[in-house]
Structures are given as C-alpha cells and as structure tokens.
Amino acid sequence: MKKISVLLLALMMLFAFTACDDNPNDETPDVPMDTLTAIFKAVISDVTDTLISPTEGDVSVEGYEVSYKYTATVSSAVVSDWTVEVNATKEGADSISFIIKSEDLGKTIDVTIGENTYPVAANDIKGDTIISGFVGDDDEEEKTPLAN
C-alpha cells in the first residue's frame, strides 16, 4: 500500500509540474521588436527635414499604415527634447500605439498592441536611430546644431 501511495504521489507531482505555466501573466506581444524599431526609424526619417518644427504625417512600414505626431523643444536651433506619438494599423493584424520621449531613453514605456499593453525599453524601440541635433544624455546622439 505504501508503494502505491508513493507512486500516486509521484504521479500527481508530475502532473502538477507539467500542468502549470511558469508565469501565465508573462505574455509577449505578437509584434517583433524589429517592427517597432522599423516604425520609429521610418517616422524619424520622415521628419528629418523638419526636426525643429512640430510635424504630423503618415508612413508605411512592413504593411503597417503609420500615423505619427512629432514635437520638439528647440533652443538656438538645437533640439533639447522630443516626443513621438505613433499609431499603426495593418489589415488582419493588431494595431500598435506608443508615445516615446527623449526623457524616456533608458526607461520603459508602454506599447499597446491590440487590447494589451506591454512594457518595452525605450532604447530598444529607438535602436540605433540617430536624431540629428539632439542634445541629451544619450551618447549615440549627434550633438550638433541643426541648420536653419
């Protein structure tokens, strides 16, 4: 009888380990980080000529129709702070939206994909995108004034 109860206990433990998820709340988005980075890079490329002026526009990235709003704080033709608001839609895919600011670099921002919100490192979205003329703490940024 003892052997059978030990066997049953071992069998229950086996089912307990295989039935439980490590962390059911630890979901990852279906959108790859490369897509978020490509969206941000396309937006910055689109506003490069007007970095000192607020700009709204649309770009297309990997099948997503991306609308954005870019604003910047400028002093002596040098961008000191910037904000990019992004909304992206694609037929048959979840929509994407996020707001990233220069002050967020090194921090985590919320990215909404479909109905879910995910914490994402702002530096991961920014990637190696250079915002010319930006003066800040990020060593990758060029620290030269913008042409008038």
KOLLO-321116 format. One record per residue (C-alpha): residue in three letters; chain; x, y, z. Coordinates in Angstrom, 2 decimals. Each point is the difference from the previous one (the first is absolute). Example, Ala and Ser with C-alpha at 12.3 -4.5 7.8 and 13.67 -1.06 7.14 Angstrom:
2
ZAVO code unit       u       v       w
ZAVO  ALA    A   12.30   -4.50    7.80
ZAVO  SER    A    1.37    3.44   -0.66
This chain:
148
ZAVO code unit       u       v       w
ZAVO  MET    A    0.00    0.00    0.00
ZAVO  LYS    A    2.86    2.36    0.82
ZAVO  LYS    A    1.58   -0.61   -3.40
ZAVO  ILE    A   -3.26    0.78   -1.79
ZAVO  SER    A   -0.52    3.25    1.98
ZAVO  VAL    A    3.59    1.09   -0.76
ZAVO  LEU    A   -0.56   -0.78   -3.67
ZAVO  LEU    A   -3.27    1.96   -0.01
ZAVO  LEU    A    1.67    2.93    1.74
ZAVO  ALA    A    2.84    0.00   -2.56
ZAVO  LEU    A   -2.54   -0.16   -2.83
ZAVO  MET    A   -1.96    2.95    1.45
ZAVO  MET    A    3.19    2.04    0.30
ZAVO  LEU    A    0.84   -0.76   -3.62
ZAVO  PHE    A   -3.43    1.25   -1.11
ZAVO  ALA    A    0.33    3.07    2.23
ZAVO  PHE    A    3.30    1.03   -1.62
ZAVO  THR    A   -1.16   -0.58   -3.56
ZAVO  ALA    A   -3.42    1.62    0.45
ZAVO  CYS    A    1.28    3.28    1.45
ZAVO  ASP    A    1.33    2.79   -2.16
ZAVO  ASP    A    3.13    1.72    1.29
ZAVO  ASN    A   -1.80    3.34    0.02
ZAVO  PRO    A   -3.37    0.23   -1.73
ZAVO  ASN    A    0.13    3.82    0.20
ZAVO  ASP    A    3.33    0.18   -1.81
ZAVO  GLU    A   -1.30    0.44   -3.53
ZAVO  THR    A    2.04    1.30   -2.88
ZAVO  PRO    A   -1.44    2.03   -2.85
ZAVO  ASP    A   -0.49   -1.52   -3.45
ZAVO  VAL    A    1.81    2.99   -1.56
ZAVO  PRO    A    3.78   -0.44   -0.17
ZAVO  MET    A    2.27    2.68    1.45
ZAVO  ASP    A    1.49    0.49   -3.48
ZAVO  THR    A   -3.39    1.28   -1.18
ZAVO  LEU    A   -0.22    2.57    2.82
ZAVO  THR    A    3.55    1.14   -0.76
ZAVO  ALA    A   -0.75    0.22   -3.74
ZAVO  ILE    A   -3.11    2.08    0.70
ZAVO  PHE    A    1.94    2.44    2.19
ZAVO  LYS    A    2.85    0.24   -2.52
ZAVO  ALA    A   -2.43    0.68   -2.87
ZAVO  VAL    A   -1.71    2.76    1.98
ZAVO  ILE    A    3.30    1.70    0.88
ZAVO  SER    A    1.18   -0.31   -3.61
ZAVO  ASP    A   -3.23    1.65   -1.10
ZAVO  VAL    A    0.43    2.98    2.38
ZAVO  THR    A    3.76    0.48   -0.52
ZAVO  ASP    A   -0.47    3.11   -2.13
ZAVO  THR    A   -2.25    1.67    2.57
ZAVO  LEU    A    1.41   -1.15    3.34
ZAVO  ILE    A   -0.42    3.45    1.53
ZAVO  SER    A   -3.69    0.31   -0.98
ZAVO  PRO    A   -2.95   -2.03    1.24
ZAVO  THR    A   -0.95   -2.46   -2.70
ZAVO  GLU    A   -2.82   -2.44   -0.64
ZAVO  GLY    A    0.07   -2.52   -2.79
ZAVO  ASP    A   -0.43   -3.50   -1.31
ZAVO  VAL    A    2.50   -2.65   -1.07
ZAVO  SER    A   -0.30   -3.65   -1.00
ZAVO  VAL    A    2.15   -2.62    1.74
ZAVO  GLU    A   -0.21   -3.77   -0.51
ZAVO  GLY    A   -3.63    0.27   -1.08
ZAVO  TYR    A   -0.95    2.25    2.91
ZAVO  GLU    A   -1.52    3.41   -0.72
ZAVO  VAL    A    1.68    2.18    2.61
ZAVO  SER    A   -1.29    3.41    1.04
ZAVO  TYR    A    2.20    2.05    2.30
ZAVO  LYS    A    0.34    3.30    1.78
ZAVO  TYR    A    3.47    1.37    0.71
ZAVO  THR    A    0.66    2.95    2.29
ZAVO  ALA    A    3.27    1.46    1.23
ZAVO  THR    A    1.34    2.62    2.36
ZAVO  VAL    A    2.58    2.06   -1.87
ZAVO  SER    A    2.46    2.54    1.32
ZAVO  SER    A    2.58    1.71   -2.23
ZAVO  ALA    A   -0.80   -2.42   -2.84
ZAVO  VAL    A    0.79   -3.02    2.23
ZAVO  VAL    A   -2.65   -2.57    0.95
ZAVO  SER    A    0.10   -0.44    3.76
ZAVO  ASP    A   -3.10   -2.20    0.44
ZAVO  TRP    A   -2.25   -1.89   -2.41
ZAVO  THR    A   -3.19   -2.05    0.09
ZAVO  VAL    A   -1.29   -2.45   -2.59
ZAVO  GLU    A   -3.59   -1.31    0.15
ZAVO  VAL    A   -0.56   -3.03   -2.26
ZAVO  ASN    A   -3.14   -1.83   -1.11
ZAVO  ALA    A    0.40   -2.86   -2.47
ZAVO  THR    A   -2.65   -2.17   -1.62
ZAVO  LYS    A    0.23   -2.98   -2.34
ZAVO  GLU    A   -2.82   -2.02   -1.48
ZAVO  GLY    A   -0.26   -3.32    1.78
ZAVO  ALA    A    2.41    1.02    2.79
ZAVO  ASP    A   -0.25    1.67    3.37
ZAVO  SER    A    0.39    3.77    0.10
ZAVO  ILE    A    3.11    1.46    1.65
ZAVO  SER    A    0.27    3.23    1.95
ZAVO  PHE    A    2.61    1.57    2.22
ZAVO  ILE    A    1.41    3.33    1.09
ZAVO  ILE    A    3.76    0.30    0.36
ZAVO  LYS    A    1.82    3.06    1.33
ZAVO  SER    A    3.67    0.93    0.17
ZAVO  GLU    A   -0.27   -0.11    3.79
ZAVO  ASP    A   -1.17   -3.64   -0.25
ZAVO  LEU    A    3.32   -1.26   -1.38
ZAVO  GLY    A    1.38   -2.41    2.56
ZAVO  LYS    A   -3.53   -0.60    1.36
ZAVO  THR    A   -2.95   -2.22   -0.83
ZAVO  ILE    A   -3.06    1.24   -1.90
ZAVO  ASP    A   -3.40   -1.58   -0.61
ZAVO  VAL    A   -0.67   -1.35   -3.48
ZAVO  THR    A   -3.61   -0.89   -0.76
ZAVO  ILE    A   -0.44   -2.86   -2.46
ZAVO  GLY    A   -3.63   -0.80   -0.63
ZAVO  GLU    A   -1.67    0.18    3.38
ZAVO  ASN    A    3.09   -0.91    2.03
ZAVO  THR    A    2.66    2.31    1.39
ZAVO  TYR    A    3.62   -1.16    0.29
ZAVO  PRO    A    2.96    1.64    1.75
ZAVO  VAL    A    2.82    0.51   -2.52
ZAVO  ALA    A    3.40    1.64    0.42
ZAVO  ALA    A   -0.04    3.32   -1.87
ZAVO  ASN    A    3.62   -0.59   -1.08
ZAVO  ASP    A   -1.05   -3.25   -1.69
ZAVO  ILE    A   -2.59    1.85   -2.09
ZAVO  LYS    A    2.39    2.85   -0.79
ZAVO  GLY    A    2.71   -2.47   -0.95
ZAVO  ASP    A    2.83    1.66   -1.90
ZAVO  THR    A   -2.20    2.79   -1.40
ZAVO  ILE    A    1.83    3.31    0.21
ZAVO  ILE    A   -2.01    3.16    0.55
ZAVO  SER    A    2.38    2.59   -1.40
ZAVO  GLY    A    0.43    3.14    2.04
ZAVO  PHE    A   -1.27   -1.51    3.25
ZAVO  VAL    A    1.87    1.03    3.13
ZAVO  GLY    A   -0.52   -2.44    2.82
ZAVO  ASP    A    1.40   -2.80    2.10
ZAVO  ASP    A    0.02   -2.59   -2.76
ZAVO  ASP    A    3.59   -0.38   -1.26
ZAVO  GLU    A   -1.16   -1.28   -3.38
ZAVO  GLU    A   -1.65    3.31   -0.87
ZAVO  GLU    A    1.74    2.56   -2.14
ZAVO  LYS    A    0.39    3.18    1.99
ZAVO  THR    A    0.23    2.49   -2.85
ZAVO  PRO    A   -2.39    2.90   -0.59
ZAVO  LEU    A   -2.55   -0.38   -2.75
ZAVO  ALA    A    0.30    2.13   -3.08
ZAVO  ASN    A   -2.54    2.83   -0.15
